[in-house]
């Protein structure tokens, strides 16, 4: 395979096009299946095995294989001829799928086109980041170093909940500052700072409540000061990735406890805690990408 004449820029364009084209075909297969739960062209092709010609199935498996190489292999590169063969295969597959399962023409506005373009760019980034995440998860198989992956899993679990924690902290601080300013005759500035922080927290929570309501909580509570703060823990309980949160936090706690026990000379329990910590990181690595 003669690839010496491929520049880094051409290789980047090649990888991007492979991933985009594969994602486009995968989206078409999802529409044909009527489900979004099955992931990957390989799996979708097998699901539609009775509805697709044999040559089309072979082409789909070929495209899926090239996509996986492009997304997960650092050294992936194709020659100009191989890449043209891939492009020809993609065109044939799209034409065949369109002939077998034609879509109704629906006019798109420029805004929809821009949205589609943005979604495609996000898809490429996700595909490329998946390779890095996969490599990071291998640290879970290595005792002690697996804590790096556990910390990553913990941050991933609470990342989208971080703003809720900040708002809850701001609510609490604003009440404390306001109370201190109210009680102090010398420093009334605390009262105004607390009132300002409280106003910001209240408005932010009210907006969140109406943008992403929690069922069984009446919306009217969202406009009641202080009471709307109950939205923060309820939203936390509803949306937190509890599996990832518990396994990662438990594993990190075991590691800390094991180190403390070893430093105190309690070697049996310290070694046991480190061993259980490794089991947690190993479990998290094995379950990578699955719902916890």
Buried (B, 14 or more C-beta within 10 A) or exposed (E): EEBEEBEEEBBEEBBBBBBBBBBBBBBBBBEBBEEEEBEBBBBBBBBBEEEBEEEBBEBBBBBBEBBBBBBBEEEBBBBEEBBEBBBEBBEEBBEBBEEEBEEEEEEEEEEEEEEEEEEBEEBBEEBBEEBEBBEBBEBBBBBBEBBBBBBBBBEBBBEEBEEBEEBBEBBEBBBEBBEBBEEEEEEEEBBEBBBEBBEBBBEBBBEBBEEEBBEEBEEEBBEEEEEBBBBBEBBBEEEBBEBBBBBBBBBBBBBEBBBEBBEEEBEEEBEBBBEBBBBBBBBBBEBBEEEB
